[in-house]
Amino acid sequence: MAARSKARKRALDLLFASELRGESPTVALERAIADGEGPTNDYTAVLVRGVVEHQARLDELLSSYSREWSLTRMPAVDRNVLRLGLWEMLHADDVPDGVAVAEAVALVRDLSTDESPSFVNGVLGALQKDKARL
């Protein structure tokens, strides 16, 4: 697995676990770093901090593009993968949009429901198509 793919997986782990615990992902990240269990790839921290910083806008866009699926109705894995993928599309200039979508789909293929890959691909694909207007 490529280094950035591992960083995405670790960022997802932190976002998912912190959501289940009801704590800030940045607090979880800082605690992991302080305990010596922090991510080995700096991109993990970039992803977590980026999603937290822009979460309101990410959630607004995801809510409007995930037809008939509210964020709260989505599996937590899907919700957090969508946030990661959309953050990369909008803010990671060194990550091509297609790579952000493909990586998000790969994460849910391994970790979520059978329907999740097509759902994540559809939502992020629609956002990618409209990216210039966002």
DSSP file with accessible surface (Angstrom, degrees, kcal/mol):
  #  RESIDUE AA STRUCTURE BP1 BP2  ACC     N-H-->O    O-->H-N    N-H-->O    O-->H-N    TCO  KAPPA ALPHA  PHI   PSI    X-CA   Y-CA   Z-CA
    1    1 A M              0   0  150      0, 0.0     5,-0.0     0, 0.0     0, 0.0   0.000 360.0 360.0 360.0 134.0    0.0    0.0    0.0
    2    2 A A     >  -     0   0   63      1,-0.1     4,-2.3     4,-0.0     5,-0.2  -0.242 360.0-111.4 -66.1 156.0    1.4    3.4   -1.0
    3    3 A A  H  > S+     0   0   63      1,-0.2     4,-2.2     2,-0.2     5,-0.1   0.886 117.2  47.6 -58.7 -43.3    2.3    5.9    1.8
    4    4 A R  H  > S+     0   0   84      2,-0.2     4,-2.3     1,-0.2    -1,-0.2   0.864 109.0  54.4 -70.1 -33.6   -0.5    8.3    1.0
    5    5 A S  H  > S+     0   0   18      2,-0.2     4,-2.1     1,-0.2    -2,-0.2   0.920 109.8  47.6 -63.5 -41.3   -3.0    5.5    0.9
    6    6 A K  H  X S+     0   0  123     -4,-2.3     4,-2.5     2,-0.2    -2,-0.2   0.893 109.9  53.1 -65.1 -38.8   -1.9    4.4    4.4
    7    7 A A  H  X S+     0   0    1     -4,-2.2     4,-2.6     1,-0.2    -2,-0.2   0.899 108.6  49.9 -63.3 -40.0   -2.1    8.0    5.6
    8    8 A R  H  X S+     0   0    9     -4,-2.3     4,-2.6     2,-0.2    -2,-0.2   0.916 110.7  49.5 -64.0 -43.0   -5.7    8.2    4.3
    9    9 A K  H  X S+     0   0   64     -4,-2.1     4,-2.5     2,-0.2    -2,-0.2   0.929 112.3  47.3 -62.7 -43.2   -6.6    5.0    6.1
   10   10 A R  H  X S+     0   0   74     -4,-2.5     4,-2.2     2,-0.2    -2,-0.2   0.906 111.4  51.2 -66.7 -40.0   -5.0    6.3    9.4
   11   11 A A  H  X S+     0   0    0     -4,-2.6     4,-2.8     2,-0.2     5,-0.2   0.923 110.0  50.1 -62.2 -42.6   -6.8    9.6    9.0
   12   12 A L  H  X S+     0   0    3     -4,-2.6     4,-3.1     1,-0.2     5,-0.3   0.923 108.2  53.2 -61.1 -43.6  -10.1    7.8    8.5
   13   13 A D  H  X S+     0   0   57     -4,-2.5     4,-2.6     1,-0.2     5,-0.2   0.924 112.1  45.1 -56.8 -44.7   -9.3    5.7   11.6
   14   14 A L  H  X S+     0   0   13     -4,-2.2     4,-2.3     2,-0.2     5,-0.2   0.920 115.5  45.8 -67.3 -44.4   -8.8    8.9   13.7
   15   15 A L  H  X S+     0   0    3     -4,-2.8     4,-1.9     2,-0.2    -2,-0.2   0.931 116.3  45.8 -63.9 -45.3  -11.9   10.6   12.3
   16   16 A F  H  X S+     0   0   66     -4,-3.1     4,-2.2    -5,-0.2    -2,-0.2   0.951 115.0  45.5 -64.0 -50.5  -14.1    7.6   12.7
   17   17 A A  H  X S+     0   0   25     -4,-2.6     4,-2.0    -5,-0.3    -1,-0.2   0.900 112.4  50.6 -64.2 -40.4  -13.0    6.8   16.2
   18   18 A S  H  X>S+     0   0    1     -4,-2.3     5,-2.6    -5,-0.2     4,-0.8   0.888 109.0  52.2 -67.1 -35.9  -13.2   10.3   17.5
   19   19 A E  H ><5S+     0   0   63     -4,-1.9     3,-0.7    -5,-0.2    -1,-0.2   0.930 109.7  48.7 -63.4 -43.6  -16.7   10.6   16.1
   20   20 A L  H 3<5S+     0   0  118     -4,-2.2    -1,-0.2     1,-0.2    -2,-0.2   0.864 114.7  45.7 -64.6 -33.6  -17.8    7.5   17.9
   21   21 A R  H 3<5S-     0   0  158     -4,-2.0    -1,-0.2    -5,-0.2    -2,-0.2   0.550 110.3-123.1 -83.6 -11.8  -16.2    8.8   21.1
   22   22 A G  T <<5 +     0   0   69     -4,-0.8     2,-0.3    -3,-0.7    -3,-0.2   0.844  69.2 124.8  72.3  33.1  -17.7   12.2   20.7
   23   23 A E      < -     0   0   46     -5,-2.6    -1,-0.3    -6,-0.1    -2,-0.1  -0.821  69.8 -88.3-121.8 163.7  -14.4   14.0   20.8
   24   24 A S     >  -     0   0   47     -2,-0.3     4,-2.2     1,-0.1     5,-0.2  -0.479  28.6-136.3 -68.0 134.2  -12.6   16.3   18.5
   25   25 A P  H  > S+     0   0   18      0, 0.0     4,-2.6     0, 0.0     5,-0.1   0.852 106.6  54.9 -60.4 -32.8  -10.5   14.6   15.8
   26   26 A T  H  > S+     0   0   40      2,-0.2     4,-2.8     1,-0.2     5,-0.2   0.882 106.3  50.9 -69.8 -34.0   -7.6   17.0   16.5
   27   27 A V  H  > S+     0   0   76      2,-0.2     4,-2.5     1,-0.2     5,-0.2   0.934 111.7  47.9 -64.5 -44.2   -7.7   16.2   20.2
   28   28 A A  H  X S+     0   0    4     -4,-2.2     4,-2.3     2,-0.2    -2,-0.2   0.912 112.9  48.9 -62.0 -41.9   -7.5   12.5   19.2
   29   29 A L  H  X S+     0   0    0     -4,-2.6     4,-2.4     2,-0.2    -2,-0.2   0.945 112.3  46.9 -62.8 -49.0   -4.6   13.2   16.8
   30   30 A E  H  X S+     0   0   87     -4,-2.8     4,-2.7     1,-0.2    -2,-0.2   0.880 112.1  51.1 -63.4 -37.6   -2.7   15.2   19.4
   31   31 A R  H  X S+     0   0   97     -4,-2.5     4,-2.5     2,-0.2     6,-0.3   0.925 109.3  50.3 -64.8 -43.3   -3.2   12.5   22.0
   32   32 A A  H  <>S+     0   0    8     -4,-2.3     5,-2.9     2,-0.2     6,-0.8   0.919 112.5  47.3 -61.4 -40.7   -2.0    9.8   19.7
   33   33 A I  H ><5S+     0   0   77     -4,-2.4     3,-1.5     4,-0.3     5,-0.3   0.943 112.5  48.8 -65.5 -45.7    1.1   11.9   18.9
   34   34 A A  H 3<5S+     0   0   83     -4,-2.7    -2,-0.2     1,-0.3    -1,-0.2   0.852 110.3  51.8 -63.5 -34.4    1.7   12.6   22.6
   35   35 A D  T 3<5S-     0   0   98     -4,-2.5    -1,-0.3    -5,-0.2    -2,-0.2   0.404 118.3-111.3 -82.7   1.7    1.4    8.9   23.5
   36   36 A G  T < 5S+     0   0   69     -3,-1.5    -3,-0.2    -4,-0.2    -2,-0.1   0.648  97.0 102.8  78.1  13.4    3.9    8.0   20.8
   37   37 A E      < +     0   0  126     -5,-2.9    -4,-0.3    -6,-0.3    -5,-0.1   0.127  49.4 132.4-112.1  18.5    1.2    6.4   18.7
   38   38 A G        -     0   0   22     -6,-0.8    -8,-0.1    -5,-0.3    -9,-0.1  -0.103  68.0 -76.3 -68.6 167.4    0.9    9.2   16.2
   39   39 A P        -     0   0   25      0, 0.0    -1,-0.2     0, 0.0     6,-0.0  -0.336  28.6-146.7 -65.1 143.7    0.9    8.8   12.5
   40   40 A T  S    S+     0   0  150     -3,-0.1     2,-0.5     1,-0.1    -2,-0.1   0.670  85.7  66.0 -83.7 -17.7    4.2    8.1   10.8
   41   41 A N  S >> S-     0   0   43      1,-0.1     3,-1.7   -38,-0.1     4,-0.6  -0.917  75.1-146.6-108.4 123.9    3.2   10.0    7.7
   42   42 A D  H 3> S+     0   0  136     -2,-0.5     4,-1.9     1,-0.3     3,-0.3   0.750  93.8  73.7 -59.3 -23.0    2.7   13.8    8.1
   43   43 A Y  H 3> S+     0   0   14      1,-0.2     4,-2.6     2,-0.2    -1,-0.3   0.827  86.9  63.1 -64.7 -27.9   -0.1   13.6    5.5
   44   44 A T  H <> S+     0   0    2     -3,-1.7     4,-2.6     1,-0.2    -1,-0.2   0.950 105.5  44.2 -58.6 -48.3   -2.4   12.0    8.1
   45   45 A A  H  X S+     0   0   11     -4,-0.6     4,-2.7    -3,-0.3     5,-0.3   0.889 111.1  54.5 -65.6 -37.6   -2.2   15.0   10.3
   46   46 A V  H  X S+     0   0   68     -4,-1.9     4,-2.4     1,-0.2    -1,-0.2   0.935 111.3  45.8 -59.8 -45.1   -2.8   17.3    7.2
   47   47 A L  H  X S+     0   0    0     -4,-2.6     4,-2.7     2,-0.2     5,-0.2   0.944 114.3  46.1 -64.0 -50.4   -5.9   15.4    6.3
   48   48 A V  H  X S+     0   0    0     -4,-2.6     4,-2.4     1,-0.2     5,-0.2   0.955 116.7  44.0 -60.8 -49.0   -7.4   15.3    9.8
   49   49 A R  H  X S+     0   0  102     -4,-2.7     4,-2.7     1,-0.2    -1,-0.2   0.886 113.7  51.9 -65.1 -37.2   -6.7   19.0   10.5
   50   50 A G  H  X S+     0   0    5     -4,-2.4     4,-2.0    -5,-0.3    -1,-0.2   0.922 110.4  47.1 -64.9 -44.4   -8.0   19.9    7.0
   51   51 A V  H  X S+     0   0    0     -4,-2.7     4,-0.7     2,-0.2    -2,-0.2   0.931 114.2  47.9 -63.9 -43.1  -11.2   18.0    7.4
   52   52 A V  H >< S+     0   0   46     -4,-2.4     3,-0.9    -5,-0.2     4,-0.3   0.942 111.9  49.6 -63.1 -45.5  -11.8   19.5   10.9
   53   53 A E  H 3< S+     0   0  148     -4,-2.7    -1,-0.2     1,-0.2     3,-0.2   0.871 124.4  28.9 -62.0 -35.7  -11.0   23.1    9.7
   54   54 A H  H 3X S+     0   0   50     -4,-2.0     4,-2.7    -5,-0.2     3,-0.3   0.239  84.1 116.3-110.9  14.2  -13.4   22.8    6.7
   55   55 A Q  H <X S+     0   0   55     -3,-0.9     4,-3.1    -4,-0.7     5,-0.3   0.856  72.2  55.7 -59.1 -39.1  -16.0   20.4    8.1
   56   56 A A  H  > S+     0   0   84     -4,-0.3     4,-2.1     1,-0.2    -1,-0.2   0.947 114.0  39.9 -59.8 -47.0  -18.9   22.8    8.0
   57   57 A R  H  > S+     0   0   97     -3,-0.3     4,-2.5     2,-0.2     5,-0.2   0.906 115.3  52.1 -69.0 -41.4  -18.4   23.5    4.3
   58   58 A L  H  X S+     0   0    1     -4,-2.7     4,-3.0     1,-0.2     5,-0.2   0.943 112.1  46.0 -58.6 -47.9  -17.6   19.9    3.5
   59   59 A D  H  X S+     0   0   29     -4,-3.1     4,-2.7    -5,-0.2    -1,-0.2   0.874 110.1  54.2 -64.6 -37.8  -20.8   18.7    5.2
   60   60 A E  H  X S+     0   0  115     -4,-2.1     4,-1.7    -5,-0.3    -1,-0.2   0.947 113.2  42.1 -60.2 -48.4  -22.9   21.4    3.5
   61   61 A L  H  X S+     0   0    7     -4,-2.5     4,-1.7     2,-0.2    -2,-0.2   0.926 115.0  49.8 -65.7 -44.4  -21.7   20.3    0.1
   62   62 A L  H  X S+     0   0    0     -4,-3.0     4,-1.7    -5,-0.2    -1,-0.2   0.900 108.9  53.3 -63.3 -38.6  -22.0   16.6    0.9
   63   63 A S  H  < S+     0   0   61     -4,-2.7    -1,-0.2     1,-0.2     6,-0.2   0.894 111.0  45.9 -62.7 -39.5  -25.5   17.1    2.2
   64   64 A S  H  < S+     0   0   80     -4,-1.7    -1,-0.2    -5,-0.2    -2,-0.2   0.776 118.3  41.9 -77.4 -22.6  -26.6   18.8   -1.0
   65   65 A Y  H  < S+     0   0   40     -4,-1.7     2,-1.4     1,-0.2    -2,-0.2   0.586  93.6  80.7-100.2 -11.5  -25.0   16.2   -3.3
   66   66 A S  S >< S-     0   0    1     -4,-1.7     3,-2.6    -5,-0.2    -1,-0.2  -0.584  84.5-141.5 -95.5  75.6  -26.0   13.0   -1.4
   67   67 A R  T 3  S-     0   0  191     -2,-1.4    -3,-0.1     1,-0.3    -2,-0.1  -0.034  73.2 -11.3 -45.2 122.0  -29.5   12.8   -2.8
   68   68 A E  T 3  S+     0   0  182     -5,-0.1     2,-0.5     1,-0.1    -1,-0.3   0.595 112.1 103.5  63.6  12.6  -32.0   11.6   -0.2
   69   69 A W    <   -     0   0   96     -3,-2.6    -3,-0.1    -6,-0.2    -1,-0.1  -0.931  58.7-154.2-124.9 108.8  -29.2   10.6    2.3
   70   70 A S    >>  -     0   0   58     -2,-0.5     4,-1.2     1,-0.1     3,-0.6  -0.402  29.5-113.0 -72.9 157.5  -28.6   12.9    5.2
   71   71 A L  T 34 S+     0   0   17      1,-0.2     3,-0.5     2,-0.2     8,-0.1   0.889 118.2  54.0 -58.8 -37.7  -25.1   12.8    6.7
   72   72 A T  T 34 S+     0   0  128      1,-0.2    -1,-0.2     7,-0.0     4,-0.1   0.777 105.3  53.8 -70.6 -23.2  -26.5   11.3    9.9
   73   73 A R  T <4 S+     0   0  147     -3,-0.6    -1,-0.2     2,-0.1    -2,-0.2   0.723  92.5  91.0 -81.3 -22.8  -28.2    8.5    8.0
   74   74 A M  S  < S-     0   0    6     -4,-1.2     2,-0.0    -3,-0.5    -5,-0.0  -0.387  93.4 -95.3 -70.0 150.8  -24.9    7.4    6.2
   75   75 A P     >  -     0   0   46      0, 0.0     4,-2.4     0, 0.0     5,-0.2  -0.386  37.2-119.3 -58.7 143.0  -22.7    4.8    7.7
   76   76 A A  H  > S+     0   0   18      1,-0.2     4,-2.2     2,-0.2     5,-0.2   0.856 113.1  55.5 -57.7 -35.2  -20.0    6.7    9.7
   77   77 A V  H  > S+     0   0   23      2,-0.2     4,-2.6     1,-0.2    -1,-0.2   0.957 109.4  45.9 -62.8 -48.5  -17.3    5.2    7.6
   78   78 A D  H  > S+     0   0    4      1,-0.2     4,-2.8     2,-0.2     5,-0.2   0.924 111.1  52.5 -60.9 -45.2  -18.9    6.6    4.4
   79   79 A R  H  X S+     0   0   26     -4,-2.4     4,-1.9     1,-0.2    -1,-0.2   0.927 114.1  42.2 -57.9 -46.4  -19.5   10.0    5.9
   80   80 A N  H  X S+     0   0    3     -4,-2.2     4,-2.3     2,-0.2    -1,-0.2   0.864 112.8  52.4 -74.8 -32.9  -15.8   10.4    7.0
   81   81 A V  H  X S+     0   0    1     -4,-2.6     4,-3.0    -5,-0.2     5,-0.2   0.919 109.0  51.4 -66.4 -41.7  -14.5    9.0    3.7
   82   82 A L  H  X S+     0   0    0     -4,-2.8     4,-2.7    -5,-0.2     5,-0.3   0.916 109.2  50.7 -61.2 -40.8  -16.6   11.5    1.8
   83   83 A R  H  X S+     0   0   16     -4,-1.9     4,-2.5    -5,-0.2    -1,-0.2   0.927 112.6  46.4 -61.3 -45.9  -15.2   14.3    4.0
   84   84 A L  H  X S+     0   0    4     -4,-2.3     4,-2.4     2,-0.2    -2,-0.2   0.942 114.6  46.6 -61.7 -48.8  -11.6   13.1    3.3
   85   85 A G  H  X S+     0   0    2     -4,-3.0     4,-2.2     1,-0.2    -2,-0.2   0.919 114.6  46.2 -62.5 -43.2  -12.2   12.7   -0.4
   86   86 A L  H  X S+     0   0    0     -4,-2.7     4,-2.4    -5,-0.2     5,-0.2   0.910 110.0  53.8 -68.3 -39.9  -13.9   16.1   -0.8
   87   87 A W  H  X>S+     0   0   19     -4,-2.5     4,-2.9    -5,-0.3     5,-0.5   0.944 110.1  48.2 -58.9 -44.1  -11.3   17.8    1.3
   88   88 A E  H  X5S+     0   0    2     -4,-2.4     4,-1.6     1,-0.2     7,-0.3   0.911 111.0  50.7 -62.7 -41.2   -8.6   16.4   -1.1
   89   89 A M  H  <5S+     0   0    3     -4,-2.2    -1,-0.2     1,-0.2    -2,-0.2   0.896 121.0  33.4 -62.4 -39.0  -10.5   17.5   -4.1
   90   90 A L  H  <5S+     0   0   42     -4,-2.4    -2,-0.2    -5,-0.1    -1,-0.2   0.757 134.3  19.0 -89.9 -26.1  -10.9   21.1   -2.9
   91   91 A H  H  <5S+     0   0   72     -4,-2.9     2,-1.0    -5,-0.2    -3,-0.2   0.571  98.9  81.4-127.7 -14.0   -7.7   21.7   -0.9
   92   92 A A    ><< -     0   0    8     -4,-1.6     3,-2.0    -5,-0.5    -1,-0.1  -0.778  50.1-178.9-100.9  90.8   -5.0   19.2   -1.9
   93   93 A D  T 3  S+     0   0  159     -2,-1.0    -1,-0.2     1,-0.3    -5,-0.0   0.738  79.2  57.7 -62.7 -23.6   -3.6   20.8   -5.0
   94   94 A D  T 3  S+     0   0  104     -3,-0.1    -1,-0.3     1,-0.1    -2,-0.0   0.427  93.3  78.6 -88.8   2.6   -1.0   18.0   -5.4
   95   95 A V  S <  S-     0   0    7     -3,-2.0    -3,-0.1    -7,-0.3    -1,-0.1  -0.941  81.4-132.0-112.9 114.2   -3.7   15.3   -5.5
   96   96 A P    >>  -     0   0   82      0, 0.0     4,-2.1     0, 0.0     3,-0.6  -0.339  21.2-120.2 -60.0 144.6   -5.6   14.9   -8.8
   97   97 A D  H 3> S+     0   0   35      1,-0.3     4,-2.4     2,-0.2     5,-0.2   0.883 113.1  55.8 -54.3 -42.2   -9.4   14.8   -8.3
   98   98 A G  H 3> S+     0   0   41      1,-0.2     4,-2.5     2,-0.2    -1,-0.3   0.858 106.9  49.8 -61.3 -35.4   -9.6   11.3   -9.9
   99   99 A V  H <> S+     0   0   61     -3,-0.6     4,-2.9     2,-0.2     5,-0.3   0.919 108.5  52.3 -69.0 -42.7   -7.1   10.0   -7.4
  100  100 A A  H  X S+     0   0    0     -4,-2.1     4,-1.9     2,-0.2    -2,-0.2   0.926 113.6  44.3 -58.6 -43.6   -9.0   11.5   -4.5
  101  101 A V  H  X S+     0   0    9     -4,-2.4     4,-2.6     2,-0.2     5,-0.2   0.946 114.1  48.8 -66.6 -47.7  -12.2    9.8   -5.7
  102  102 A A  H  X S+     0   0   57     -4,-2.5     4,-2.4     1,-0.2    -2,-0.2   0.899 111.8  49.2 -61.5 -41.0  -10.5    6.4   -6.4
  103  103 A E  H  X S+     0   0   46     -4,-2.9     4,-2.1     2,-0.2    -1,-0.2   0.897 111.0  50.0 -66.6 -39.3   -8.8    6.4   -3.0
  104  104 A A  H  X S+     0   0    4     -4,-1.9     4,-2.1    -5,-0.3     5,-0.2   0.930 111.2  48.7 -64.3 -43.5  -12.1    7.2   -1.3
  105  105 A V  H  X S+     0   0   13     -4,-2.6     4,-2.3     1,-0.2    -2,-0.2   0.915 109.5  52.8 -62.8 -41.3  -13.8    4.4   -3.2
  106  106 A A  H  X S+     0   0   32     -4,-2.4     4,-1.7    -5,-0.2    -1,-0.2   0.903 107.3  52.6 -62.6 -40.1  -11.0    2.0   -2.3
  107  107 A L  H  X S+     0   0   18     -4,-2.1     4,-1.6     1,-0.2    -1,-0.2   0.942 113.1  41.8 -62.0 -47.7  -11.4    2.8    1.4
  108  108 A V  H  X S+     0   0    0     -4,-2.1     4,-2.4     1,-0.2    -1,-0.2   0.832 107.8  61.7 -72.8 -27.1  -15.1    2.1    1.5
  109  109 A R  H  < S+     0   0  151     -4,-2.3    -1,-0.2    -5,-0.2    -2,-0.2   0.913 114.4  35.3 -60.8 -39.5  -14.7   -1.0   -0.6
  110  110 A D  H  < S+     0   0  121     -4,-1.7    -1,-0.2    -5,-0.2    -2,-0.2   0.750 131.4  28.1 -83.4 -25.8  -12.6   -2.5    2.1
  111  111 A L  H  < S+     0   0   72     -4,-1.6    -3,-0.2    -5,-0.2    -2,-0.2   0.501 112.2  41.4-121.1  -6.5  -14.4   -1.0    5.2
  112  112 A S  S  < S-     0   0   32     -4,-2.4    -4,-0.0     1,-0.2     2,-0.0  -0.381  89.6 -45.0-129.0-153.9  -18.0   -0.4    4.5
  113  113 A T    >   -     0   0   59     -2,-0.1     3,-0.7     1,-0.1    -1,-0.2  -0.211  51.1-107.7 -78.7 168.1  -21.2   -1.9    2.9
  114  114 A D  T 3  S+     0   0  151      1,-0.2     4,-0.4     2,-0.2    -1,-0.1   0.798 120.9  49.3 -64.6 -28.9  -21.5   -3.4   -0.6
  115  115 A E  T 3> S+     0   0  131      1,-0.2     4,-2.0     2,-0.1    -1,-0.2   0.632  90.1  84.7 -83.6 -16.4  -23.3   -0.3   -1.8
  116  116 A S  H <> S+     0   0    1     -3,-0.7     4,-3.1     1,-0.2     5,-0.4   0.877  81.1  56.9 -60.6 -43.3  -20.8    2.2   -0.4
  117  117 A P  H  > S+     0   0   22      0, 0.0     4,-2.4     0, 0.0    -1,-0.2   0.940 111.9  42.0 -57.8 -44.3  -18.3    2.2   -3.3
  118  118 A S  H  > S+     0   0   86     -4,-0.4     4,-2.4     2,-0.2    -2,-0.2   0.895 115.9  50.6 -70.5 -35.1  -21.0    3.2   -5.9
  119  119 A F  H  X S+     0   0   45     -4,-2.0     4,-2.6     2,-0.2     5,-0.2   0.963 113.7  43.4 -64.6 -50.8  -22.5    5.7   -3.5
  120  120 A V  H  X S+     0   0    0     -4,-3.1     4,-2.6     1,-0.2     5,-0.4   0.920 114.5  50.8 -62.4 -43.0  -19.2    7.4   -2.7
  121  121 A N  H  X S+     0   0   84     -4,-2.4     4,-2.4    -5,-0.4    -1,-0.2   0.920 111.6  48.3 -61.1 -42.5  -18.2    7.3   -6.3
  122  122 A G  H  X S+     0   0   42     -4,-2.4     4,-2.2    -5,-0.2    -2,-0.2   0.927 114.2  44.2 -65.4 -45.7  -21.5    8.9   -7.3
  123  123 A V  H  X S+     0   0    7     -4,-2.6     4,-2.2     2,-0.2    -2,-0.2   0.960 119.3  41.1 -66.1 -50.7  -21.4   11.7   -4.7
  124  124 A L  H  X S+     0   0    0     -4,-2.6     4,-2.7    -5,-0.2    -2,-0.2   0.879 113.3  55.1 -67.8 -34.0  -17.7   12.6   -5.2
  125  125 A G  H  X S+     0   0   26     -4,-2.4     4,-2.3    -5,-0.4    -1,-0.2   0.915 108.8  47.5 -63.5 -41.9  -18.1   12.3   -9.0
  126  126 A A  H  X S+     0   0   21     -4,-2.2     4,-1.7     2,-0.2    -2,-0.2   0.912 113.3  48.3 -65.6 -40.8  -20.9   14.8   -9.0
  127  127 A L  H  < S+     0   0    0     -4,-2.2     4,-0.4     2,-0.2    -2,-0.2   0.901 110.3  52.0 -64.9 -39.9  -18.9   17.1   -6.9
  128  128 A Q  H >< S+     0   0   72     -4,-2.7     3,-1.1     1,-0.2     4,-0.3   0.923 107.8  52.0 -61.9 -42.9  -15.9   16.7   -9.1
  129  129 A K  H 3< S+     0   0  178     -4,-2.3     3,-0.3     1,-0.3    -1,-0.2   0.876 118.4  36.9 -60.5 -37.8  -18.1   17.6  -12.2
  130  130 A D  T >X S+     0   0   30     -4,-1.7     3,-1.8     1,-0.2     4,-0.7   0.304  83.0 114.7 -96.9   7.4  -19.3   20.8  -10.5
  131  131 A K  G X4  +     0   0   68     -3,-1.1     3,-1.4    -4,-0.4    -1,-0.2   0.847  69.9  58.6 -52.1 -40.3  -16.0   21.6   -8.8
  132  132 A A  G 34 S+     0   0  109     -4,-0.3    -1,-0.3    -3,-0.3    -2,-0.1   0.808 108.4  47.1 -61.6 -28.6  -15.5   24.8  -10.7
  133  133 A R  G <4        0   0  189     -3,-1.8    -1,-0.3     1,-0.2    -2,-0.2   0.533 360.0 360.0 -89.1  -9.5  -18.8   26.2   -9.4
  134  134 A L    <<        0   0   60     -3,-1.4    -1,-0.2    -4,-0.7    -2,-0.2   0.640 360.0 360.0 -81.6 360.0  -18.2   25.3   -5.8
